[in-house]
Amino acid sequence: MDELGCLTTCWNRFYSMNAFIWMTLILAAMIGALLFTTMGALLFALLLGNVSDRLARTAENHRDY
């Protein structure tokens, strides 16, 4: 009976630690995804600003239309 109690206790500790590790991993993945998305949106905004600036300069210089 004593060995069974020890095995149950050890399993419960392992299971709770395993759950904590999974929650930490999921939280880290969510934070990483948020940072990745934020950096992507920022780079996209910079790209759009650069393209807009180039188009405006081209329109001012040529006046073909």
Backbone as ProteinMPNN parsed JSONL, in Angstrom:
{"seq_chain_A": "MDELGCLTTCWNRFYSMNAFIWMTLILAAMIGALLFTTMGALLFALLLGNVSDRLARTAENHRDY", "coords_chain_A": {"N_chain_A": [[0.819, -1.189, 0.0], [1.999, 1.164, 0.669], [3.86, 1.607, -1.347], [2.2, 1.993, -3.536], [0.917, 4.348, -2.797], [3.099, 6.083, -2.912], [3.71, 5.949, -5.625], [1.386, 7.055, -6.717], [1.504, 9.635, -5.666], [3.903, 10.538, -6.82], [3.18, 10.403, -9.524], [1.107, 12.291, -9.596], [2.537, 14.625, -9.017], [4.234, 14.696, -11.254], [2.315, 14.922, -13.288], [1.073, 17.395, -12.687], [3.264, 19.089, -12.987], [3.823, 18.639, -15.633], [1.534, 19.726, -16.806], [1.9, 22.393, -16.095], [4.214, 22.947, -17.559], [3.231, 22.644, -20.168], [1.325, 24.719, -20.229], [2.999, 26.916, -19.923], [4.512, 26.69, -22.249], [2.528, 27.064, -24.219], [1.721, 29.67, -23.597], [4.131, 31.04, -24.114], [4.312, 30.571, -26.859], [2.069, 31.971, -27.75], [2.772, 34.605, -27.059], [5.043, 34.881, -28.641], [3.876, 34.649, -31.196], [2.301, 36.943, -31.193], [4.287, 38.949, -31.067], [5.604, 38.41, -33.493], [3.542, 38.944, -35.345], [3.105, 41.649, -34.806], [5.58, 42.777, -35.534], [5.543, 42.118, -38.249], [3.316, 43.603, -39.157], [4.249, 46.187, -38.655], [6.496, 46.314, -40.367], [5.164, 46.022, -42.789], [3.644, 48.37, -42.837], [5.72, 50.246, -42.995], [6.757, 49.542, -45.494], [4.554, 50.148, -47.155], [4.472, 52.912, -46.732], [6.923, 53.65, -47.855], [6.571, 52.893, -50.556], [4.404, 54.537, -51.202], [5.582, 57.039, -50.895], [7.498, 56.937, -52.946], [5.817, 56.739, -55.192], [4.519, 59.2, -55.032], [6.646, 60.985, -55.435], [7.328, 60.262, -58.026], [5.012, 61.0, -59.392], [5.07, 63.781, -59.023], [7.345, 64.515, -60.406], [7.099, 63.686, -63.11], [4.536, 64.242, -64.257], [2.856, 63.152, -66.286], [0.251, 62.607, -66.733]], "CA_chain_A": [[0.0, 0.0, 0.0], [2.885, 2.316, 0.761], [4.441, 1.834, -2.678], [1.146, 2.537, -4.383], [0.749, 5.749, -2.407], [4.254, 6.822, -3.435], [3.555, 6.046, -7.086], [0.31, 8.005, -6.985], [2.016, 10.975, -5.36], [4.886, 10.888, -7.855], [2.454, 10.629, -10.77], [0.398, 13.565, -9.477], [3.528, 15.696, -9.155], [4.645, 14.731, -12.657], [1.202, 15.396, -14.102], [0.885, 18.83, -12.471], [4.411, 19.766, -13.582], [3.64, 18.527, -17.069], [0.516, 20.706, -17.169], [2.534, 23.707, -15.977], [5.123, 23.097, -18.702], [2.41, 22.859, -21.364], [0.738, 26.06, -20.168], [4.085, 27.863, -20.18], [4.848, 26.582, -23.669], [1.453, 27.688, -24.989], [1.816, 31.11, -23.349], [5.293, 31.539, -24.849], [3.965, 30.543, -28.282], [1.139, 33.071, -28.01], [3.534, 35.851, -27.009], [5.873, 34.894, -29.845], [3.02, 34.929, -32.35], [1.917, 38.35, -31.102], [5.446, 39.75, -31.468], [5.827, 38.188, -34.918], [2.498, 39.663, -36.063], [3.339, 43.079, -34.634], [6.721, 43.159, -36.382], [5.104, 42.033, -39.633], [2.452, 44.751, -39.452], [5.093, 47.378, -38.679], [7.272, 46.291, -41.611], [4.228, 46.242, -43.886], [3.32, 49.806, -42.831], [6.9, 50.943, -43.516], [6.816, 49.271, -46.934], [3.518, 50.949, -47.807], [4.911, 54.307, -46.694], [8.006, 53.814, -48.83], [5.986, 52.826, -51.897], [3.596, 55.74, -51.365], [6.512, 58.153, -51.094], [8.073, 56.812, -54.296], [4.785, 57.072, -56.173], [4.272, 60.642, -54.966], [7.771, 61.651, -56.087], [7.231, 59.992, -59.463], [3.908, 61.797, -59.91], [5.474, 65.181, -59.031], [8.425, 64.751, -61.365], [6.789, 63.43, -64.522], [3.284, 64.885, -64.65], [2.469, 62.615, -67.59], [-1.192, 62.407, -66.838]], "C_chain_A": [[0.863, 1.253, 0.0], [3.5, 2.651, -0.598], [3.417, 2.449, -3.626], [0.893, 4.01, -4.065], [1.881, 6.605, -2.945], [4.13, 6.998, -4.946], [2.475, 7.051, -7.45], [0.782, 9.429, -6.75], [3.001, 11.429, -6.425], [4.193, 11.195, -9.177], [1.713, 11.963, -10.738], [1.352, 14.735, -9.613], [3.976, 15.832, -10.6], [3.544, 15.316, -13.525], [0.991, 16.896, -13.918], [2.043, 19.615, -13.063], [4.29, 19.739, -15.097], [2.601, 19.54, -17.554], [1.093, 22.122, -17.113], [3.464, 23.963, -17.158], [4.332, 23.361, -19.98], [1.794, 24.256, -21.374], [1.799, 27.12, -20.457], [4.467, 27.858, -21.655], [3.795, 27.268, -24.535], [1.481, 29.203, -24.818], [2.99, 31.72, -24.119], [5.022, 31.568, -26.35], [3.016, 31.685, -28.635], [1.858, 34.418, -28.001], [4.425, 35.977, -28.237], [5.066, 35.221, -31.089], [2.59, 36.393, -32.366], [3.074, 39.255, -31.535], [5.709, 39.625, -32.966], [4.814, 38.965, -35.755], [2.71, 41.169, -35.984], [4.494, 43.551, -35.515], [6.339, 43.109, -37.857], [4.231, 43.207, -40.033], [3.259, 46.036, -39.537], [5.911, 47.442, -39.972], [6.373, 46.538, -42.825], [3.857, 47.721, -43.983], [4.497, 50.622, -43.369], [7.039, 50.744, -45.024], [5.776, 50.094, -47.685], [3.885, 52.428, -47.824], [5.999, 54.582, -47.708], [7.462, 53.816, -50.257], [5.161, 54.077, -52.167], [4.482, 56.958, -51.632], [7.125, 58.113, -52.491], [7.058, 57.188, -55.367], [4.507, 58.571, -56.187], [5.401, 61.409, -55.652], [7.718, 61.456, -57.599], [6.137, 60.857, -60.084], [4.289, 63.279, -59.977], [6.478, 65.464, -60.132], [7.96, 64.652, -62.819], [5.557, 64.177, -65.028], [2.829, 64.453, -66.061], [0.98, 62.511, -67.771], [-1.816, 63.718, -66.585]], "O_chain_A": [[0.505, 2.27, -0.592], [3.643, 3.82, -0.957], [3.747, 3.327, -4.424], [0.68, 4.818, -4.969], [1.652, 7.73, -3.389], [4.412, 8.072, -5.478], [2.638, 7.82, -8.398], [0.492, 10.325, -7.543], [2.944, 12.57, -6.882], [4.57, 12.137, -9.873], [1.689, 12.685, -11.735], [1.021, 15.734, -10.252], [4.088, 16.943, -11.119], [3.819, 16.127, -14.409], [0.754, 17.603, -14.897], [1.832, 20.706, -13.592], [4.621, 20.717, -15.766], [2.78, 20.146, -18.61], [0.808, 22.949, -17.979], [3.499, 25.069, -17.696], [4.719, 24.207, -20.785], [1.747, 24.904, -22.419], [1.533, 28.102, -21.151], [4.718, 28.913, -22.237], [4.137, 27.975, -25.482], [1.287, 29.941, -25.784], [2.858, 32.793, -24.708], [5.455, 32.492, -27.039], [3.142, 32.295, -29.696], [1.584, 35.275, -28.841], [4.548, 37.06, -28.809], [5.519, 35.983, -31.944], [2.522, 37.012, -33.428], [2.87, 40.214, -32.279], [6.003, 40.618, -33.632], [5.177, 39.577, -36.76], [2.519, 41.882, -36.969], [4.403, 44.593, -36.163], [6.763, 43.964, -38.635], [4.385, 43.752, -41.126], [2.992, 46.884, -40.389], [6.007, 48.497, -40.599], [6.787, 47.194, -43.78], [3.765, 48.267, -45.083], [4.297, 51.581, -44.115], [7.399, 51.674, -45.745], [6.075, 50.673, -48.73], [3.64, 53.12, -48.812], [6.002, 55.632, -48.351], [7.854, 54.652, -51.072], [5.221, 54.623, -53.269], [4.172, 57.794, -52.481], [7.254, 59.15, -53.143], [7.393, 57.872, -56.334], [4.282, 59.147, -57.251], [5.145, 62.375, -56.37], [8.026, 62.372, -58.362], [6.314, 61.389, -61.18], [3.87, 63.97, -60.905], [6.462, 66.542, -60.726], [8.38, 65.445, -63.662], [5.569, 64.691, -66.147], [2.472, 65.281, -66.898], [0.508, 62.34, -68.895], [-3.041, 63.834, -66.613]]}, "name": "protein", "num_of_chains": 1, "seq": "MDELGCLTTCWNRFYSMNAFIWMTLILAAMIGALLFTTMGALLFALLLGNVSDRLARTAENHRDY"}
